[in-house]
């Protein structure tokens, strides 16, 4: 582990542990200030070339606005008065956030799934750091907490896992990844954190909560940047935080049947990723075969 990676990893761990020490608004201010100070140290900034890709930015903006509008329609227009409309819009937003980037990246721009943070790259450090980060979050959330009856928390856990996958692929792999390709790592972390905070207006959250969500977005963005593999934030870190907030908030009551809906959404997400992976393997096999034929022709 490089010094730069170690410093930013410790930043994430300490930020998560600090959630339980001070007021959340104070915590957010400290986290943002600390991130700015560290980003100001040249040795701690990743060296990456950037070239603005207007197509990426237009597609990113279009998907982002559509996702927010779908969530806004689900939670502010349909609400629980129209459960079918709420779920269909919510599911559409979740699917767009995963399937959209996969199709655009793999088929539209011929990029590997790795460009979205999906794959086995940097697997050992990803899993190791992911477990430590999740443990830190567990200490400030679930330590000493007694779960209610399964009917109260199992559906919420299912929702948290699916929403967590959406956020990992869309905000970390796609939004942050495309912003970094166009503007560099520091602007990408900042931009992804801002967009992550603002997207919560789709859930009906107010301005008073945005500062905390911005700081939380910074922590998640930095954590992802450590290995650029979504497994560092999912399925443990980000779903755990969302699960705890939903559970203790007490304003979401899901029936057991909702698990079937979330399972359907998760399977569609997984299917899109699997098909894209199959396409990658076929393209790689064809490229190898073409290379071997070219080499054989050159020898003869």
C-alpha positions in Angstrom: 0.0 0.0 0.0 1.4 3.4 -1.0 1.7 6.3 1.4 -1.0 8.1 -0.5 -3.4 5.2 -0.3 -2.7 4.7 3.4 -3.4 8.3 4.2 -6.7 8.4 2.4 -7.7 5.0 3.8 -7.1 6.4 7.3 -9.1 9.5 6.4 -12.1 7.3 5.5 -11.7 5.1 8.7 -11.4 8.1 11.0 -14.3 9.9 9.3 -16.6 6.9 9.8 -15.5 6.5 13.4 -16.2 10.2 14.0 -19.8 9.9 13.1 -20.7 9.0 16.6 -18.5 11.6 18.3 -19.9 15.0 17.3 -23.0 16.6 15.8 -23.5 15.5 12.2 -23.3 19.1 10.9 -20.0 19.6 12.7 -18.8 16.2 11.5 -19.6 17.1 7.9 -17.6 20.4 8.2 -14.6 18.6 9.7 -14.7 15.9 7.0 -14.9 18.4 4.1 -12.2 20.6 5.6 -9.9 17.6 6.2 -10.4 16.4 2.6 -9.6 19.8 1.2 -6.4 20.1 3.3 -5.3 16.6 2.2 -6.1 17.2 -1.4 -4.0 20.3 -1.2 -0.9 18.2 -0.6 0.7 17.4 -4.0 2.0 14.0 -2.9 -1.5 12.9 -1.9 -3.1 13.7 -5.2 -3.3 10.9 -7.8 -1.5 11.6 -11.0 -3.9 11.1 -13.9 -4.2 12.7 -17.3 -7.6 14.2 -18.1 -9.3 15.0 -21.4 -12.8 16.3 -21.5 -15.2 13.9 -23.2 -18.3 15.9 -24.0 -20.3 12.8 -25.0 -19.6 11.2 -21.5 -20.7 14.4 -19.8 -23.9 14.8 -21.8 -24.9 11.1 -21.2 -24.0 11.4 -17.6 -26.2 14.6 -17.2 -29.1 13.0 -19.0 -29.0 9.8 -16.9 -28.6 11.7 -13.7 -31.5 14.1 -14.3 -33.7 11.2 -15.4 -32.9 9.1 -12.3 -33.6 12.1 -10.0 -36.9 12.8 -11.8 -38.0 9.1 -11.5 -37.2 9.1 -7.8 -39.0 12.4 -7.3 -42.0 11.0 -9.2 -42.0 7.9 -7.1 -41.6 9.5 -3.6 -43.2 12.9 -4.1 -46.0 12.3 -6.6 -47.1 8.7 -6.3 -46.0 8.2 -2.7 -47.5 5.3 -0.7 -51.0 6.3 -1.9 -50.1 4.6 -5.2 -47.7 1.8 -4.3 -47.6 0.4 -7.8 -46.6 3.7 -9.3 -44.1 4.4 -6.6 -42.4 1.0 -7.1 -42.4 1.1 -10.9 -40.8 4.6 -10.9 -38.3 3.6 -8.2 -37.4 0.4 -9.9 -37.0 2.2 -13.2 -34.6 4.7 -11.6 -32.5 1.9 -10.0 -32.3 0.0 -13.3 -31.4 3.0 -15.3 -28.6 3.7 -12.8 -27.0 0.3 -13.4 -28.1 -1.0 -16.8 -27.7 2.5 -18.4 -24.0 2.9 -17.6 -23.3 -0.8 -18.5 -24.9 -0.6 -21.9 -23.4 2.9 -22.6 -19.9 1.9 -21.5 -19.7 -1.6 -22.9 -21.7 -1.4 -26.1 -21.7 2.4 -26.7 -18.1 3.2 -26.0 -16.5 -0.3 -26.1 -15.0 0.1 -22.6 -14.5 -2.8 -20.1 -16.7 -3.3 -17.1 -13.6 -2.3 -15.1 -14.3 1.3 -16.2 -17.4 1.1 -14.0 -15.5 -0.4 -11.1 -16.9 -3.9 -11.8 -14.5 -6.8 -11.9 -11.9 -8.6 -9.9 -9.1 -6.0 -10.2 -7.3 -5.1 -7.0 -9.5 -7.7 -5.3 -7.4 -8.5 -2.2 -6.8 -4.9 -1.1 -10.4 -4.1 -2.0 -11.8 -6.8 0.2 -9.4 -6.1 3.1 -10.1 -2.3 3.1 -13.8 -2.9 2.5 -14.1 -5.1 5.6 -12.2 -2.6 7.8 -14.3 0.3 6.6 -17.5 -1.7 7.2 -16.3 -2.6 10.6 -15.7 1.0 11.5 -19.2 1.9 10.3 -20.6 -1.1 12.3 -19.0 0.2 15.5 -20.9 3.5 15.2 -24.2 2.1 14.1 -25.1 -1.5 15.0 -22.8 -2.1 18.0 -25.2 -2.7 20.9 -28.3 -2.3 18.8 -31.0 -4.9 19.0 -32.8 -5.7 15.8 -36.6 -5.7 15.9 -38.7 -8.5 14.5 -37.6 -9.9 11.1 -40.7 -8.5 9.4 -39.4 -5.0 10.3 -35.8 -5.3 9.1 -35.5 -8.0 6.4 -37.4 -6.1 3.6 -35.3 -3.0 4.5 -32.1 -5.0 4.2 -33.2 -6.2 0.7 -33.9 -2.6 -0.3 -30.6 -1.3 1.1 -28.6 -3.9 -0.8 -30.3 -3.1 -4.2 -30.1 0.7 -3.6 -26.5 0.2 -2.5 -25.6 -1.6 -5.7 -27.3 1.2 -7.7 -25.3 3.9 -5.9 -22.0 2.0 -6.2 -22.3 1.5 -9.9 -24.0 4.8 -10.8 -22.3 7.3 -8.5 -18.9 5.6 -7.9 -18.2 3.7 -11.1 -20.0 5.8 -13.7 -20.4 9.4 -12.4 -17.1 9.5 -10.5 -15.2 7.5 -13.2 -16.4 9.7 -16.1 -15.7 12.9 -14.2 -12.2 11.7 -13.4 -11.5 10.8 -17.0 -12.5 14.4 -18.0 -11.3 16.5 -15.1 -9.0 14.5 -12.8 -9.4 12.7 -9.5 -9.9 15.6 -7.1 -12.7 17.3 -9.1 -14.2 13.9 -9.7 -14.5 13.2 -6.0 -15.9 16.6 -5.3 -18.3 16.5 -8.2 -19.5 12.9 -7.4 -20.1 13.9 -3.8 -22.1 17.0 -4.8 -24.2 15.0 -7.2 -24.7 12.3 -4.6 -26.0 14.8 -2.1 -28.3 16.5 -4.5 -29.8 13.3 -5.9 -31.5 12.8 -2.5 -34.0 15.5 -3.4 -35.6 12.7 -5.3 -36.4 11.1 -2.0 -37.8 14.4 -0.7 -34.9 15.3 1.6 -34.4 19.0 2.4 -31.5 21.4 2.1 -30.6 20.9 5.8 -29.6 17.4 5.1 -27.4 18.1 2.1 -24.3 19.2 3.9 -24.1 15.9 5.8 -24.8 14.0 2.6 -22.1 15.9 0.8 -19.5 14.9 3.4 -20.7 11.3 3.4 -20.4 11.4 -0.4 -16.8 12.6 -0.1 -16.0 9.6 2.2 -17.6 7.1 -0.1 -15.9 8.7 -3.2 -12.5 8.6 -1.6 -13.0 5.0 -0.4 -13.9 4.0 -4.0 -10.9 5.8 -5.4 -8.6 3.7 -3.2 -9.0 0.7 -5.6 -11.6 1.8 -8.1 -13.5 -1.4 -7.4 -17.1 -1.1 -6.2 -16.7 -4.1 -3.9 -14.9 -1.7 -1.4 -18.2 0.1 -0.8 -20.7 -2.7 -1.7 -22.3 -4.9 -0.3 -21.0 -3.9 3.2 -20.2 -0.3 3.6 -22.9 1.8 1.9 -25.8 -0.6 2.3 -25.1 -0.9 6.1 -25.4 2.9 6.5 -28.6 3.1 4.6 -30.0 0.1 6.3 -29.3 1.6 9.8 -30.8 5.0 8.8 -33.9 3.4 7.4 -34.3 1.1 10.4 -33.9 3.7 13.0 -35.8 6.4 11.1 -39.0 4.3 11.4 -40.7 6.1 8.5 -40.4 3.2 6.0 -42.5 0.1 6.5 -42.1 -2.5 3.8 -44.2 -5.7 3.4 -42.5 -9.1 2.9 -43.8 -9.0 -0.7 -41.5 -6.1 -1.5 -38.6 -8.5 -1.4 -39.8 -10.1 -4.6 -39.8 -6.7 -6.3 -36.2 -5.9 -5.1 -35.1 -9.4 -6.1 -36.5 -8.8 -9.6 -34.6 -5.5 -9.9 -31.4 -7.1 -8.6 -31.7 -10.0 -11.1 -32.1 -7.6 -14.0 -29.1 -5.6 -12.8 -27.0 -8.8 -12.5 -28.2 -10.0 -15.9 -27.1 -6.8 -17.6 -23.6 -7.1 -16.0 -23.4 -10.8 -16.8 -24.3 -10.2 -20.5 -21.7 -7.4 -20.7 -19.1 -9.7 -19.1 -19.9 -12.4 -21.7 -19.5 -9.9 -24.5 -16.1 -8.8 -23.1 -14.9 -12.4 -23.0 -16.0 -13.1 -26.5 -14.3 -10.0 -27.8 -11.2 -10.9 -25.9 -11.2 -14.4 -27.4 -11.7 -13.1 -30.9 -8.9 -10.6 -30.4 -6.6 -13.4 -29.2 -7.5 -15.6 -32.2 -6.9 -12.7 -34.6 -3.6 -12.0 -33.0 -2.5 -15.7 -33.3 -3.6 -15.9 -36.9 -1.6 -12.7 -37.7 1.4 -14.1 -36.0 1.1 -17.4 -37.8 0.8 -15.6 -41.2 3.9 -13.5 -40.4 5.9 -16.6 -39.5 4.9 -18.4 -42.7 
